Amino acid sequence: MPVRKEIDVSAPLTEERIAELEALKDRPVVPDEENPELTDEEFAKMVSIRQFKLEQQKKQIVSVRLSSRALNKAKAFGKGYTSLLSQILEKTLADDELLKRYL
């Protein structure tokens, strides 16, 4: 039977919490019907999917010429404005109808 406890992760560990974690360290992990143990093939597939997703998320450095107006407006959003520009570009390129207006 699962045991659930709310833990404030921002608070420092108390001696009691440390003792609980130490006791759990030696407790065996037992799969159940809802969470069966993965086969080697399932695990390998999960790893390859994760690697593919990481490759898709990799960002590349490019040079882009932007108007002063566009750049100043983007910079007004503060830190992370280049990620915002990337998201806008991705959404625009994914929207065929919107893209046709500019081509």
Secondary structure, DSSP 8 states (H G I E B T S, - for coil): --------TTS---HHHHHHHHHHHTS-----SSS----HHHHHHHHHHHHHHHHHH----------HHHHHHHHTT-TTHHHHHHHHHHHHHH-HHHHHHH-
